[in-house]
Amino acid sequence: MSIQMSPYMREFSQMASPLRGDSAFSQILRLAGKVSGDWQDFLSFARWAGVDDFASEDMAPFTNDQGKKVDSLQKRFARAICREAVAKAPDPQWDRGLIDWGRDFLKQSLQDDPNDQWLNYYQSKLHLADGEVDLAIQRLAPVLRMQFRTAWTWALLGDILEGTRRERVLSDRAMERIQTDIDGTKVSNPSSDSRSVRQKGTN
């Protein structure tokens, strides 16, 4: 994917300035966001592109043909930046300047939209990568409240609790923190739940 995308995007960046704010510019960023997980140069491209030059109609949510409200293209591109920065943060071979930019971008995005479940999820993963278990739990708690029945939230919780348990027994401190942060939601054995999720191959 990188071999295919990078030359075209480099060529685009050399002639794109007049297109900023136009729907054509938005659509190129939409394409970049779609392949962000497979394109090694995505973060570098995203830092160049920024998120402020989408066409005005692409900065607002819209309702699709099925009547479902969809987040704006701008917001989805911003989430892609955060997701990829967090995914690559633990890898020492990655350009630290790009990773630090992505970290700062996620921090600012959360300040702008503190209730966004995906941004909180990514920040929780970043805290985990940094070894900040309590902060990871705090960030994940509101996501668990909103997505209590989804597998990916429990999978991440299980990963977090790996650092707070011995022989599958949760520490009292960790369990108390979870029960407090989830606002009284019962958590019987989240690490075993997430383990079964991973065994089924669910992310």
Steps between C-alpha positions, in 0.01 A plus 500: 500500500780744591672438166177579317378796705809700588607612150148615415460687828839667466398621156166617638668695782707694248194640324235492773527848652236658270265212583496549876142562610363337186307174484780348289742551789247343738464193282874440485509515881203264513697251291806543721293435810353182353844348441664647810546163669693358204687807381832553677524868404153593622610694808752697301234583241246589770742737671549676167127505416366600842129490578398861441467509122211265432216639296242659726243227436755238610544662841144422606326169577244377252217249468553217255244333274405257777415785735806447719695801626864478394791695647664757278782408268721739696431319827558156347832613355602642837418170668711317243796719595452421869453128438814465290714711736395282794550177307855597406602669828649184660725432198844659559577491128233756420586867454459642851425842361197362318389301804534804727298702251233230504498494881454876511228477238312243709537716811361804320220296342391381845500855629273597211272196536552334841201267464602340170509127575764421238739770618465376858559144383818600315622702798440199725713287268771764505502510880533122497794518260661750738444271799242734657246241610280718722474769234420235239210376714371852557494569126337169414226524766271741306543290188393190693191685615408583139608168347436256781413208272774540240795262494775751424447698820534190717799382301684823579395482865647150518826629354509781757437265788792280401715750688286488815438129555686189606384152405169639369413675831428873463658735750250663739617841388440429133155348558396788724613749235304321226180475704525868596579626151228298329241653737386186676502273195571145615826352375517132580815387321594736217839345436349157438233659279761675289714187489212306347449786254863483388479121470209549261712737294292807574672838523 
